[in-house]
Amino acid sequence: MQRMQIWQQWESASEVDWGLAVEREAVIRPLAEQRRLCVEDVEAAVRHLGIGRSVLYSCSGALRPPFSVGPENGGQIAGFRG
C-alpha cells in the first residue's frame, strides 16, 4: 500500500516539481556515489539547492549504493561514525 502511494505522488508531480527534483538529483547523485564527502562539495551543494546539510545527507544516503565492509576500509563501514 505504501509503495502505491509513493507511485501516485510521483505520477501527480507538476512540471515545476519534477524539474526541481531532476535538478536536485543531478547535484545530489554525484555526492552520493562518493565514499567520503568533502566539506567544500557539501557546502556548494547546500548553497546551490537552498537546503540544509541534514537534508542533503538524508537525500544522498537514500541514493548511496551499499558499501561492503572489508579490509580496504579497516573493517568499518565507510562514512559510519559509531
C-alpha positions in Angstrom: 0.0 0.0 0.0 2.8 2.5 0.9 4.5 1.8 -2.4 1.3 2.6 -4.3 1.0 5.9 -2.5 4.6 6.9 -3.4 4.0 6.0 -7.0 0.8 8.1 -7.1 2.7 11.1 -5.6 5.4 10.8 -8.3 2.8 10.4 -11.0 1.0 13.5 -10.0 4.0 15.8 -9.7 3.7 19.1 -11.6 6.2 20.0 -14.3 7.8 22.5 -11.9 8.1 20.0 -9.1 9.5 17.4 -11.5 12.1 19.9 -12.8 13.2 20.7 -9.3 13.6 17.0 -8.5 15.7 16.5 -11.6 17.9 19.4 -10.7 18.4 18.3 -7.2 19.1 14.7 -8.3 21.8 16.0 -10.7 23.6 17.7 -7.7 23.0 15.0 -5.1 23.7 11.8 -7.0 27.4 12.5 -7.7 27.8 13.2 -3.9 26.0 10.0 -3.1 28.3 8.0 -5.3 31.4 9.2 -3.4 32.7 7.2 -0.5 33.6 10.3 1.5 32.2 13.8 1.1 34.4 16.8 1.4 33.2 19.9 3.2 33.6 22.1 0.1 31.4 19.9 -2.0 28.7 19.7 0.7 28.7 23.4 1.2 28.5 24.1 -2.5 25.6 21.7 -2.9 23.5 23.1 0.0 24.1 26.7 -1.2 23.1 25.7 -4.8 20.0 23.8 -3.7 19.0 26.1 -0.8 18.7 23.2 1.6 20.3 22.3 4.9 23.2 19.8 5.4 21.0 17.3 7.2 18.5 17.3 4.3 21.4 16.8 1.8 22.9 14.0 3.9 19.5 12.3 4.1 18.9 12.6 0.4 22.4 11.4 -0.5 22.0 8.5 1.9 18.9 7.4 0.1 20.8 7.4 -3.2 24.0 5.9 -1.9 24.9 2.4 -3.1 25.7 -0.1 -0.3 29.4 -0.3 0.5 31.0 -3.5 1.7 32.8 -3.9 5.0 36.3 -5.2 4.4 40.0 -4.8 4.9 40.2 -1.9 2.4 38.4 0.3 4.9 39.7 -1.2 8.1 36.7 -3.4 8.6 34.5 -0.4 9.1 31.5 0.8 7.1 32.6 3.9 5.2 31.1 7.1 6.5 29.7 5.5 9.7 30.7 7.1 12.9 29.5 4.9 15.7 
